[in-house]
Every structure is written in structure tokens, then in C-alpha cells.
Amino acid sequence: MKVPLAKIAHTRSGDKGDTANIGVIAYDAKYYPVLLREVTAARVKAFFGSLVRCRVC
């Protein structure tokens, strides 16, 4: 089943010059394993596409 990320987690972002960060916080502990499995560096990099010019970790 697919659900929007916003239904199971709070997200925040920030930047420091030439770097950025994204925080993803599960609303409930039961969603944490789902976030670990689904929100990967590879998927984040693919989502942002050409905006990413360095390593995503």
C-alpha cells in the first residue's frame, strides 16, 4: 500500500551554504521501520535529481 509520507512522518529541511539536510520523524514508533526501509539515500537522490551535486547519506 502506498501512502503519502506526510501521513506517517513529520519532515523538516535546512541548508548551510552548499549543503542541505532533511529530517524525517515518524509520528508513531510503528512507522520507523517503514521509514528506514523506504526513505533511502538512493531514493532521496533520485527524487531530487539534478539538484543533487554531491553524496547523499
N, C-alpha and C positions, 0 to 999 in steps of 0.2 A: 504494500500500500504506500502511496506517495502522499506526503503532507507537506505544506509549506514549513520551512524552518522556523518561521515566526510563531507557529502554533506550539512548538515544543521547547524553544530556546529564545533567550534574550541575546541580542548581538550589539556590539559596540565596535567602533573603529577609531583610529587615531593615526597621526603621522608625525614624524620627526625629521623634517628635511627630506632626505632622499629615501626614507624607509616608512613603512606603514605597518600597522598591526590591526588584527581583527580578533575580537574576543567573542566567544560563543559560550553562553552559560545556560545549562539545562534548567528549565522551570521545575523539574522533578527529577530526582536521582534515577528513576527508572529509564529516563531518556539518555542518560550519559553514555551507556554502551552503544546506543544508536549513533550518537554524535561522533564517538571515537571511530566507529566503522565507516560512517558516511561522509563526514567532513574531513577529507584528507588533503594533504598538501597538493597532490596532483589535481584533485577536483577544484580546489581554490584557484590554482594556476590556470587551469582550463577555463574556468568561469570568467576570470579577468583578462584572459587572452593577451593581446599585445601590450596591455598596460604593465604587465609583469616584465621587468628587465633584469631580474636577479633571482636568487634562490628563494623558494618558498619552503618554510619549515614549520 
